[in-house]
């Protein structure tokens, strides 16, 4: 099992709007690509990184690294572009791919 993890630091002044958009639009669009089996959305509580930003992590599970590579090539650029256009200057994102061991 492969886990694609996206960590987002979002400015608190747009956090509620961002979270609603993520749950109602962005994450469903990512799932509709057909590459992912499941997803989880988490908010970091401790340690608090910044008083001006909240930290979220979205984890998407996939069957294989090949599926992730296909998603990264074919679907991710457009989805990331939409996110950037909507929240430009209000977030920082980092991405990582893990192999689930247990």
PyMOL commands that set and color helices and strands:
alter all, ss='L'
color gray80, all
select helices_A, chain A and resi 15-32+65-74+76-87
alter helices_A, ss='H'
color red, helices_A
select strands_A, chain A and resi 2-11+38-43+53-62+91-99
alter strands_A, ss='S'
color yellow, strands_A
deselect
rebuild
show_as cartoon
